[in-house]
């Protein structure tokens, strides 16, 4: 799958300088990657500039690459 380039958006109260970064992920490529509407994901900060998204099963367990609970 080809890498995606996304823009970090600024959201919040610009008048009071309470602005936060936001990344919005949308597109059919998410479904091709195994993420479907209604699924839950775990987001982990790995290191500076690196975050990880992992699909969770309905019971809250994280799924490994084969789709089985780890």
Secondary structure, 3 states (H helix, E strand, C coil): CCCCCCCCEEEEECCCCEEEEECCCCCHHHHHCCCCCCCEEEEEEEECCEEEEEEECCCCCEECCCCCEC
